[in-house]
């Protein structure tokens, strides 16, 4: 089961958000409230490693991702 990161949504100016992790099935809907306090929350989207290794383990880049973004 994947672990998702959530953060509380500050209700007043100056409040800081609090992050927490929760294991959920990918089929489960994202939480909208903290499971213990009921405070509104949102799921934090984070990236992975973002590279593909070659057989020797070194990063490989073909020069273009194929989507026309110009990342070459």
Long-range contacts (C-beta under 8 A, 24 or more apart in sequence): 1-25, 2-26, 4-30, 4-43, 4-44, 5-43, 5-44, 5-46, 6-30, 6-31, 6-34, 6-41, 6-42, 6-43, 6-44, 7-41, 7-42, 7-44, 8-34, 8-39, 8-40, 8-41, 9-39, 9-40, 9-41, 9-42, 11-39, 11-40, 19-44
